[in-house]
């Protein structure tokens, strides 16, 4: 089961939703993720683009990653 903790460990920090989708082959939506309190984009350490960084997952996001 993939959790936000395993994602942080693999990428070396929080990453954007698109990088999570690409790496694990899921289709996380904006509503499946929790974002930092900062409402502006930050640099994703994986793709090096300015995007909103995922800081946690909702129940629906965890369910999508459950068997990955």
Buried (B, 14 or more C-beta within 10 A) or exposed (E): EBEBEEBBEBBEEBBBBBBBBEBBEBEBEEEBBEBEEEEEEBEBBBBEEEBBBBBEBBEEBBEBBEEE
